[in-house]
């Protein structure tokens, strides 16, 4: 064989190896992107699911005000001789 034929074969093999490596990298990047999208969706679902926890302080404050008002009403409605 001539030197240029051997060079052509070696060049073709190198190009094929590079194409295969690039295809594997692209497939890996697509899989990673799909996993990242799933993770982002799960994080958004968790954020939406735990959003009411941030309002728990407001709920506790409202309950404290209701209990205080009920206690005050009870005191004002109780006859003085029952105390």
N, C-alpha and C positions, 0 to 999 in steps of 0.2 A: 504494500500500500504506500501511497505517496504521503508525505508529511502533511499536506493540506487536508487530506481525507481524515487522517487521525485527529488533526486539530479541529476539524468540523464535527467529528463525533464527540470529542471531549467537550467542545463548546455547547453542543446540543444537550449532553448529559448535564452540564452545569446549569443551563437555562431551565431544564426540566426540574432539577432539584430546587432551584430558586422559585419556580412557579409553585411547586408542591408546598414549600415552606410558606410562601405567601398565602396560599389557599388555607393552610392550617391556621395561620395567624388570623386571617379574616374570620374563619369559623369560630375560633376562640374569642375574638372580639365580639362577635354577634351573640355568643352564649353569655359572655360577661355582661353585655348590654341588657339582655333579657333578664338576667338575674338581678341586675341593678334596678331595673324597672319594677320587678316584683318586690324588692326590698323597699323601694320608695313608696309603693302602694301600701305595703304592710305598715310602714311608719306613719303614713297619713291616716290609715285606719285606726292605728293605736292612738294617734293624736286626737282624732275625732271621738274615739271611745273614752278618752280620759279628760276631755274638755270640761265635763261637769265637776270634776274634782277641784278645778280652780274656783268654782263658785261655792264650794262647801263652806268657806268662811262666812259668806253672806247668809247662807242657810242657818248656820249656827247663831249668827247675830240676830236674825229674825226670830229664831226659836227662843233665844234669851229674852228678847223684848216681849214676846207673847207670854212667857212664863212670868216675867216681872209684872206685866199688866194684869194677868190673872190673879197673882198674889195680891196686888194692890186692890183689885176689885173685891176679892174675898175679904180682905181686911175692912174695906169700907162697907160691905154688906153684912158683916158679922155684928150682931148686937153688942153694945159695950159690956153688958153684964156676962156675956159668954166668953169674954177674954179672960 
